[in-house]
Amino acid sequence: MKYVDFLMALDLLSRYYPKYHSNELFLLADDIWKWINNELPEDSSALIYLKSLYSSPTEALSAVWKEILLITGSFAAFRRN
């Protein structure tokens, strides 16, 4: 996964996916970025939740990236037509 690809996928979703900013997947992605950058306090409920789901930030990012690719795939096909 490249950071540029991630940004392009988010841009595509912002154009074609209604209310994508309020989607739980993107809120989760935001918390994962904070986890990667050590911006979450150790007693944060978000960090505790993420650690209960994933063994590492890399695993979490990979899982969310796969979900984003699934969502953007249908919109990318729509955009080409």
C-alpha positions in Angstrom: 0.0 0.0 0.0 1.2 3.4 -0.9 0.2 6.5 1.0 -0.7 8.2 -2.4 -3.0 5.3 -3.2 -4.7 5.7 0.1 -5.2 9.4 -0.4 -6.6 8.8 -3.9 -9.0 6.2 -2.6 -10.2 8.6 0.1 -10.6 11.4 -2.5 -12.7 9.0 -4.7 -14.9 8.1 -1.8 -15.4 11.8 -0.8 -16.8 12.5 -4.2 -19.1 9.5 -4.7 -19.8 7.9 -1.3 -22.5 9.7 0.6 -21.6 10.6 4.2 -18.3 8.8 4.0 -16.8 11.1 6.7 -19.3 9.7 9.2 -18.6 6.0 8.2 -17.3 4.0 11.1 -14.6 2.6 8.8 -13.0 6.0 8.3 -13.3 6.9 11.9 -11.5 3.6 12.6 -8.8 4.5 10.0 -8.3 7.9 11.7 -7.8 6.2 15.1 -5.3 3.7 13.5 -3.3 6.6 12.0 -3.2 8.2 15.5 -2.0 4.8 16.9 0.7 4.6 14.3 1.9 8.1 15.1 1.7 7.5 18.9 -0.9 10.2 19.3 -3.3 8.2 21.5 -2.7 8.1 25.2 -2.1 4.7 26.7 -5.4 4.9 28.7 -7.4 5.9 25.6 -10.5 3.9 25.0 -9.7 4.0 21.3 -6.3 2.5 21.8 -7.6 -0.2 24.1 -10.3 -1.0 21.5 -7.8 -1.2 18.7 -5.4 -3.4 20.7 -8.3 -5.8 21.4 -9.0 -6.1 17.7 -5.5 -6.1 16.2 -2.1 -7.2 17.3 -0.2 -4.3 15.7 -0.9 -1.0 13.9 0.3 -2.6 10.7 -2.2 -5.3 10.9 -5.0 -2.8 11.6 -4.0 -0.6 8.7 -3.8 -3.6 6.4 -7.3 -4.7 7.4 -8.8 -1.2 7.0 -7.0 -0.7 3.7 -8.6 -4.0 2.3 -12.0 -2.7 3.3 -11.4 0.7 1.6 -10.3 -1.1 -1.6 -13.5 -3.1 -1.6 -15.6 0.0 -1.3 -13.7 2.1 -3.8 -13.7 -0.7 -6.4 -17.3 -0.3 -7.1 -17.1 3.5 -7.3 -14.0 3.3 -9.6 -16.0 1.1 -12.0 -18.9 3.6 -11.8 -16.5 6.5 -12.6 -15.1 4.8 -15.7 -18.6 4.3 -17.3 
